[in-house]
């Protein structure tokens, strides 16, 4: 918002009066804001925003521009050419949070959030050759435009290139190992990466992909399960090895090794939030590719935060109250299985219960639980760890993943001796979990006597609440849903997101989970004992009332939480339907 002013308004009317005249606020709101302004000594516009009397900066800025007889511009509707962007150095753009918009009559039109500050304008003018013509613009739109046109960390990359020491760094052969600790590039490369990490966190990214290709470098974020490009300067290609080396130093990896995969981790802090950054390097023909997983390990979601409906909450509460048995959650990588498991464990985490987990890696920190990290170098496998866990008198055990028959057999035996076990399997649906255990060599009678439930799950994106609109379902999608969902009608109202600033024009913001619960009742157990196929088991369970993933997703569609396209995307079967 606007800061201080060195101008006297050319229009005699006060800002508050103008806002009332234009019906932006009413008289009572103005009086309340003026009293608050005296108390806080802040600008009236800031106070009105904080009180909620106006929702956005752009509601008040045109009035401020009118009051001071200055042009006002909405940058989101304005396209800026490359030639115009070159008129102001990127370091000035970033430092003062301004952006050149156009060139008129030999003057550079400069969008500023505080064009009234004469000292600030003079300070900028002294550093550029062109004559400036300031215009008023929203701070958020200026920030978004800088990111859009210049990319993340553009000024940092520019400073490195302009540095005499780093001209040598750019000209070095790619094969040479860079000692970043002794290089002046170290601080600025670190600066650049910090900006990448911070933006990724602010945009809710779960992964950062740094990928080399011929004569270039790509950076992408995975947000709500989907990858999107990050706008970075083209000159970043000169620092591929420097960036990788800096990340390796942070993750305590060998910067001289580029021929084999490497995994590591480091921690970052944003405010009071500690982030666990899991790093993986993979050699490719164009250089090393790096993927960084961002984990907020201290944040464990409750069932309410997972957007579970009452029926789903009831099922989970019944399962976690079981004295013994196994609960398997199935799904592909990235479907939220570990998050759901920790929601269950957090409900069980009381002083009366001993909880032990063994994972690869440990993704969440649960106070009160004993958590074990799988380590193949020390031969700490799931099976070996699980054997030791049983000697520590646990009530509840969580096994990150059942990967082999040995781990599966120990988990089954633990359930038979009175323990409650939670674990995961990589299968497409709940019935597939049965087939996986049988294929491993587990006897059918052991599955039916110990497993309480197989739960398949997927994550679907939520419709952005800021741009949500209603419409009719597409006929093609209607046919796809009718294969599994009864009562789907042509006049069913569904919702979509048009795309806005809030959701970065995707139409989605956040994710929720859909489930498929397979309970091992008498009929299903009989099929398992006869070694029936996963398809037969699923059809039997559906006949007994089991909701499939697609049926669960349709409920979210009807509730206006997600779109038909999103549900179909995550529930496609092998035939693509």
C-alpha positions in Angstrom: 0.0 0.0 0.0 1.1 3.7 -0.2 3.7 4.8 2.2 4.4 8.5 2.9 3.8 11.5 0.7 5.9 14.5 -0.2 3.2 16.0 -2.4 0.2 18.2 -1.6 -2.9 16.9 -3.3 -3.9 19.0 -6.3 -7.6 18.2 -5.7 -9.0 19.9 -2.6 -11.2 17.0 -1.4 -9.9 14.7 1.2 -9.4 11.0 0.4 -12.1 9.9 2.8 -14.6 12.3 1.4 -13.9 11.1 -2.2 -14.3 7.5 -1.1 -17.7 8.2 0.4 -18.8 10.3 -2.6 -18.0 7.3 -4.9 -19.8 4.8 -2.6 -16.7 2.8 -2.0 -17.2 3.2 1.8 -20.0 4.8 3.8 -19.8 7.6 6.3 -19.9 5.4 9.4 -17.0 3.3 8.0 -15.1 6.5 7.4 -15.5 7.7 10.9 -14.5 4.4 12.3 -11.4 4.3 10.1 -10.4 7.9 11.0 -10.6 7.1 14.7 -8.4 4.0 14.1 -6.0 6.1 12.1 -5.4 8.5 15.0 -4.7 5.5 17.2 -2.3 3.7 14.8 -0.8 6.7 12.9 -1.2 4.8 9.6 -2.4 5.9 6.2 -6.1 5.9 5.8 -6.0 3.4 2.9 -4.0 0.9 5.0 -6.5 1.3 7.9 -9.5 0.7 5.5 -7.8 -2.5 4.2 -7.1 -3.8 7.7 -10.6 -3.1 8.9 -12.0 -5.0 5.8 -14.0 -2.0 4.6 -12.2 -2.4 1.2 -11.0 -5.7 -0.1 -8.3 -4.8 -2.6 -5.8 -2.0 -3.1 -7.1 -1.4 -6.6 -10.4 -0.2 -5.1 -8.8 2.9 -3.6 -5.8 3.6 -5.9 -7.8 5.2 -8.7 -9.2 7.6 -6.2 -5.8 8.4 -4.8 -4.5 9.0 -8.4 -7.5 11.4 -9.0 -6.7 13.2 -5.7 -3.1 13.8 -6.7 -3.8 14.3 -10.4 -1.6 11.4 -11.4 -2.1 8.6 -14.0 -3.2 5.2 -12.7 -2.4 2.0 -14.5 -3.6 -1.6 -14.0 -0.5 -3.7 -15.0 -2.4 -7.0 -15.3 -4.0 -5.6 -18.4 -0.8 -4.2 -19.8 1.8 -6.0 -22.0 5.4 -4.6 -21.6 7.8 -5.0 -24.5 11.3 -6.3 -24.1 12.8 -3.0 -25.4 10.9 -1.1 -22.6 12.2 -3.5 -19.9 15.8 -2.8 -21.0 15.4 1.0 -20.2 15.8 0.4 -16.5 18.4 -1.9 -15.0 17.0 -4.9 -13.3 18.9 -4.1 -10.1 16.9 -0.8 -9.8 13.6 -2.5 -10.7 14.2 -5.1 -7.9 15.6 -2.7 -5.3 12.9 -0.1 -5.6 10.0 -2.3 -6.7 9.2 -0.3 -9.8 8.8 -1.4 -13.4 9.0 0.5 -16.7 5.7 0.3 -18.6 6.2 2.2 -21.9 8.1 5.0 -23.5 6.1 8.2 -24.4 7.5 11.4 -25.8 11.0 10.4 -24.9 10.1 9.6 -21.3 10.0 6.2 -19.6 6.6 5.7 -17.9 7.6 4.1 -14.6 4.9 2.3 -12.5 5.4 2.9 -8.8 3.4 2.3 -5.7 4.6 5.5 -4.2 5.2 8.1 -7.0 4.5 10.9 -4.5 7.8 10.5 -2.7 10.0 13.1 -4.5 13.2 11.9 -2.8 12.6 8.4 -4.0 11.9 9.5 -7.5 15.1 11.7 -7.5 17.1 8.8 -6.2 16.0 6.5 -9.0 16.4 9.3 -11.6 20.0 9.8 -10.6 20.8 6.2 -11.5 19.3 6.1 -15.0 19.8 8.2 -18.1 16.2 8.3 -19.3 13.7 10.9 -18.0 11.1 9.3 -15.9 7.3 9.8 -15.9 5.9 8.1 -12.8 2.4 6.5 -12.7 0.6 5.0 -9.8 0.1 1.1 -9.7 -0.8 -1.5 -7.2 2.1 -2.9 -5.2 0.9 -6.5 -5.8 0.6 -5.9 -9.6 4.1 -4.4 -9.6 5.5 -7.4 -7.7 3.7 -9.9 -10.0 4.9 -8.1 -13.1 8.5 -8.1 -12.0 8.3 -11.8 -11.4 6.5 -12.3 -14.8 8.9 -10.3 -17.0 12.3 -10.6 -15.2 12.0 -14.0 -13.5 13.1 -15.1 -10.0 16.5 -13.8 -8.9 17.2 -11.9 -12.1 19.2 -9.2 -10.3 21.3 -11.8 -8.6 22.2 -13.5 -11.9 22.9 -10.0 -13.5 25.3 -9.1 -10.6 27.2 -12.3 -11.0 27.6 -11.8 -14.7 28.7 -8.2 -14.2 31.2 -9.2 -11.6 34.8 -9.3 -12.9 35.6 -12.4 -10.7 32.6 -14.2 -12.0 33.3 -13.5 -15.6 36.0 -16.1 -15.1 33.5 -18.4 -13.5 31.2 -18.2 -16.5 34.0 -18.9 -19.0 35.2 -22.0 -17.2 34.7 -25.4 -18.7 31.6 -27.2 -17.4 33.7 -30.2 -16.5 35.8 -28.3 -14.0 34.8 -28.5 -10.4 33.9 -25.2 -8.9 35.0 -24.3 -5.3 32.0 -22.2 -4.4 33.3 -21.6 -0.9 36.2 -19.6 -2.2 34.3 -18.1 -5.1 32.6 -14.7 -4.9 29.7 -16.4 -6.7 29.0 -18.4 -3.5 27.0 -15.7 -1.8 25.0 -14.6 -4.8 24.3 -18.2 -6.0 23.2 -18.9 -2.5 21.0 -15.8 -2.7 19.5 -16.9 -6.0 18.7 -20.3 -4.6 17.2 -18.8 -1.4 14.8 -16.8 -3.6 13.9 -20.0 -5.5 13.2 -21.8 -2.2 11.2 -18.9 -0.8 9.0 -18.5 -3.8 8.4 -22.3 -4.0 7.3 -22.2 -0.3 5.0 -19.2 -0.9 3.4 -20.9 -4.0 2.8 -24.1 -1.9 5.1 -26.2 -4.1 6.0 -29.7 -2.9 8.9 -30.3 -5.2 11.5 -28.2 -7.1 12.9 -29.7 -10.3 16.2 -28.3 -11.6 16.7 -29.9 -15.0 19.6 -29.3 -17.5 19.1 -29.5 -21.2 21.1 -28.5 -24.3 22.4 -24.9 -23.8 19.9 -24.2 -21.0 18.5 -24.9 -17.5 14.9 -25.4 -16.5 13.4 -24.9 -13.1 9.9 -26.1 -12.3 7.6 -26.3 -9.3 5.1 -29.0 -8.5 2.0 -27.3 -7.1 -1.1 -29.3 -6.2 0.4 -32.3 -8.0 1.1 -30.5 -11.3 4.4 -29.2 -12.7 4.8 -25.6 -14.0 7.7 -23.6 -15.3 9.4 -21.0 -13.1 10.3 -17.8 -15.0 14.1 -17.5 -14.5 16.7 -15.4 -16.5 18.0 -17.1 -19.6 21.5 -16.4 -18.4 21.1 -18.9 -15.6 22.4 -21.5 -18.1 25.9 -20.3 -17.3 25.6 -21.4 -13.7 24.2 -24.9 -14.0 27.2 -26.5 -12.2 27.5 -23.7 -9.7 23.8 -24.1 -8.7 24.2 -27.9 -8.3 27.4 -27.5 -6.4 25.8 -25.1 -4.0 22.9 -27.5 -3.3 25.3 -30.3 -2.8 27.2 -28.3 -0.2 23.9 -27.5 1.6 23.0 -31.2 1.5 26.5 -32.4 2.6 27.0 -34.3 -0.6 30.2 -34.9 -2.7 30.4 -32.0 -5.2 33.1 -33.8 -7.2 30.9 -36.8 -7.9 28.7 -36.3 -11.0 28.4 -39.9 -12.4 26.2 -41.6 -9.8 23.0 -40.6 -8.1 23.2 -38.9 -4.7 20.6 -38.2 -2.0 20.8 -35.8 0.8 18.9 -33.3 2.9 19.1 -29.9 4.6 16.8 -27.7 6.6 15.5 -24.2 6.0 13.5 -21.9 8.2 10.7 -19.6 7.0 9.4 -17.5 9.9 8.6 -20.1 12.6 8.2 -22.9 10.1 11.1 -25.4 9.6 11.3 -27.0 6.2 13.0 -30.3 5.5 14.5 -30.2 2.0 15.1 -33.7 0.6 17.6 -33.6 -2.3 18.1 -36.2 -5.1 20.7 -35.8 -7.9 20.5 -38.0 -11.0 23.2 -37.9 -13.8 21.8 -37.3 -17.3 23.3 -36.8 -20.7 23.1 -33.0 -20.3 24.4 -32.8 -16.8 22.9 -33.6 -13.3 19.2 -33.2 -12.7 18.2 -32.3 -9.2 14.8 -32.7 -7.5 14.2 -31.1 -4.1 11.2 -32.3 -2.0 9.8 -29.7 0.4 8.4 -31.1 3.6 6.9 -29.2 6.5 7.6 -32.1 8.8 6.0 -30.4 11.9 2.6 -30.0 10.2 0.4 -33.1 10.8 -3.1 -32.8 9.4 -6.2 -33.7 11.3 -9.1 -35.5 9.7 -11.0 -32.2 9.5 -8.1 -30.6 7.7 -8.1 -33.4 5.2 -11.7 -32.4 4.3 -13.1 -35.9 5.2 -16.9 -36.2 5.3 -18.7 -37.6 8.3 -18.9 -41.1 6.9 -15.1 -41.2 6.2 -14.3 -39.8 9.6 -16.4 -42.5 11.2 -14.6 -45.3 9.2 -11.2 -44.0 10.3 -12.2 -43.6 13.9 -13.6 -47.2 13.9 -10.3 -48.5 12.4 -8.0 -46.7 14.8 -10.0 -48.0 17.8 -9.3 -51.6 16.8 -7.1 -53.4 19.4 -5.1 -55.2 16.7 -4.9 -55.9 13.0 -3.5 -54.4 9.9 -4.7 -51.3 7.9 -3.2 -50.9 4.5 -3.4 -47.6 2.5 -2.7 -48.1 -1.2 -2.0 -45.7 -4.0 0.7 -44.4 -6.3 3.6 -42.2 -5.2 2.4 -38.7 -4.2 -1.2 -39.8 -3.4 -0.9 -38.7 0.2 -0.7 -42.1 1.9 1.9 -41.0 4.5 -0.1 -37.9 5.3 -3.2 -40.0 6.0 -1.2 -42.5 8.1 0.1 -39.7 10.3 -3.4 -38.3 10.7 -4.4 -41.7 12.2 -1.3 -41.8 14.4 -1.9 -38.3 15.7 -5.3 -39.5 16.9 -3.7 -42.5 18.7 -0.9 -40.5 20.1 -1.7 -40.5 23.8 0.4 -41.2 26.9 -1.2 -44.6 27.2 0.1 -45.9 23.9 3.6 -46.7 22.6 3.9 -45.8 18.9 6.9 -46.8 16.8 7.3 -46.0 13.1 9.9 -47.2 10.6 10.1 -45.2 7.3 12.2 -44.4 4.3 12.4 -41.5 4.8 10.8 -40.1 8.0 8.5 -37.4 6.6 6.8 -36.0 9.7 7.9 -35.4 13.3 5.4 -36.9 15.7 6.2 -35.9 19.3 5.7 -38.9 21.6 6.4 -41.5 18.9 9.7 -43.4 18.3 10.6 -42.9 14.7 13.2 -45.0 12.8 14.9 -44.2 9.5 15.6 -47.1 7.1 19.3 -47.1 6.2 20.5 -49.6 3.6 24.2 -48.7 4.3 23.9 -50.0 7.8 21.5 -52.8 6.8 18.6 -51.3 8.7 15.8 -52.6 6.4 12.1 -52.5 7.0 12.2 -56.2 8.0 15.1 -55.9 10.3 13.8 -52.8 12.0 10.3 -54.4 12.4 11.8 -57.4 14.2 13.5 -55.1 16.7 10.4 -52.9 17.1 8.5 -56.0 18.4 10.9 -56.3 21.3 10.1 -52.7 22.4 6.5 -53.4 23.6 4.7 -51.2 21.1 0.9 -50.7 20.9 0.9 -49.2 17.4 3.4 -49.7 14.6 3.6 -47.8 11.4 5.6 -49.4 8.5 6.3 -46.9 5.8 5.9 -49.5 3.0 5.6 -53.2 2.7 8.0 -53.9 -0.2 8.8 -57.6 0.2 7.4 -60.9 1.6 9.7 -60.8 4.7 8.3 -57.4 5.8 4.8 -58.5 5.0 5.1 -61.7 7.0 6.5 -59.9 10.1 3.7 -57.3 9.9 1.1 -60.1 9.7 2.7 -61.9 12.7 2.8 -58.7 14.7 -1.0 -58.2 14.1 -1.6 -61.8 15.2 0.2 -61.1 18.5 -2.0 -58.1 19.4 -0.5 -55.1 17.7 -2.2 -52.5 15.5 -0.2 -52.1 12.3 -0.5 -49.3 9.7 1.3 -49.5 6.4 1.2 -48.8 2.6 1.2 -50.7 -0.6 1.8 -49.4 -4.2 -1.4 -50.6 -6.0 -4.0 -48.9 -8.1 -7.0 -49.8 -6.0 -8.0 -51.4 -2.7 -8.6 -54.9 -4.2 -5.1 -54.7 -5.8 -3.7 -54.7 -2.3 -5.1 -58.2 -1.7 -3.5 -59.4 -5.0 -0.2 -57.8 -4.0 0.0 -59.7 -0.7 -1.0 -63.0 -2.3 1.6 -62.5 -5.1 4.2 -61.9 -2.4 3.5 -65.3 -1.0 1.3 -64.5 2.0 -1.2 -67.2 2.7 -4.9 -66.2 2.1 -6.0 -67.3 5.6 -3.4 -64.9 7.1 -4.7 -62.0 5.0 -8.3 -62.6 6.0 -7.5 -63.1 9.7 -5.3 -60.0 10.2 -6.1 -57.3 7.7 -9.0 -55.0 8.8 -9.2 -52.8 5.7 -7.5 -51.9 2.4 -7.9 -48.2 1.7 -7.1 -46.8 -1.8 -6.8 -43.1 -2.1 -6.0 -40.3 -4.5 -5.5 -36.6 -4.3 -7.8 -34.3 -6.4 -7.3 -30.6 -6.8 -9.9 -28.3 -5.2 -11.6 -25.6 -7.3 -10.3 -22.1 -6.6 -12.9 -20.3 -4.4 -12.1 -17.0 -5.9 -13.0 -17.8 -9.5 -15.5 -20.7 -9.1 -18.3 -20.8 -11.6 -21.2 -23.1 -12.2 -22.1 -25.0 -15.4 -23.4 -28.2 -17.0 -21.3 -31.4 -17.2 -19.7 -32.3 -20.5 -21.5 -35.2 -22.3 -18.2 -37.1 -22.7 -17.5 -36.9 -19.0 -21.1 -37.9 -18.3 -20.6 -41.1 -20.2 -17.3 -41.8 -18.3 -19.0 -41.4 -14.9 -22.1 -43.4 -15.8 -19.9 -46.6 -16.1 -19.5 -46.6 -12.3 -21.9 -44.0 -10.8 -25.6 -44.5 -10.7 -28.0 -41.6 -11.1 -25.7 -39.2 -13.0 -28.0 -36.8 -14.9 -27.4 -34.5 -17.9 -28.7 -31.5 -15.9 -26.3 -32.1 -13.0 -24.7 -28.8 -12.0 -20.9 -28.9 -11.8 -18.3 -26.2 -11.0 -15.1 -25.1 -12.6 -12.5 -22.4 -11.8 -12.0 -19.7 -14.5 -8.5 -19.0 -13.4 -7.4 -15.9 -11.5 -4.4 -14.4 -9.7 -5.2 -16.3 -6.5 -4.8 -19.7 -8.2 -2.1 -18.6 -10.7 -4.7 -19.0 -13.6 -5.0 -22.7 -13.0 -8.6 -22.7 -11.7 -7.5 -24.9 -8.7 -6.2 -24.1 -5.3 -5.3 -26.8 -2.8 -6.2 -30.5 -2.8 -8.5 -33.0 -1.0 -8.5 -36.8 -0.8 -10.9 -39.4 -2.2 -11.1 -42.9 -0.8 -12.1 -46.5 -1.6 -12.6 -48.7 1.5 -12.4 -52.5 1.1 -13.5 -54.3 4.3 -12.7 -58.0 4.6 -16.2 -59.2 5.4 -17.4 -62.8 5.1 -18.1 -62.7 1.4 -14.9 -60.9 0.4 -12.9 -63.2 2.7 -14.3 -66.3 1.0 -13.1 -64.9 -2.4 -9.6 -64.2 -1.0 -9.4 -67.8 0.4 -10.3 -69.1 -3.1 -7.6 -66.8 -4.5 -10.1 -64.9 -6.7 -8.7 -62.1 -8.9 -8.6 -58.5 -7.9 -11.4 -57.8 -10.4 -13.7 -60.4 -8.9 -13.0 -59.1 -5.4 -13.7 -55.5 -6.4 -17.0 -56.5 -8.1 -18.1 -58.5 -5.1 -17.3 -55.5 -2.8 -19.2 -53.1 -5.1 -22.2 -55.3 -4.9 -22.0 -55.2 -1.1 -21.9 -51.3 -1.2 -18.3 -50.4 -1.5 -17.8 -46.9 -3.0 -15.1 -46.8 -5.7 -12.6 -44.0 -6.1 -14.6 -42.6 -8.9 -17.8 -42.7 -7.0 -16.1 -41.0 -4.0 -14.8 -38.4 -6.5 -18.3 -37.8 -7.9 -19.5 -36.9 -4.5 -16.8 -34.2 -4.3 -17.9 -33.0 -7.8 -21.6 -32.7 -6.8 -20.5 -31.0 -3.6 -18.7 -28.3 -5.7 -15.3 -29.1 -4.3 -13.6 -30.4 -7.5 -14.2 -30.8 -11.3 -15.3 -33.9 -13.3 -12.1 -33.7 -15.3 -9.9 -33.8 -12.2 -11.7 -36.9 -10.8 -11.4 -38.7 -14.2 -7.7 -37.7 -14.4 -6.8 -39.5 -11.2 -9.1 -42.5 -11.5 -8.4 -43.7 -15.0 -8.2 -47.5 -15.4 -5.9 -49.4 -17.7 -8.2 -48.9 -20.6 -7.9 -45.1 -20.2 -11.5 -44.7 -19.0 
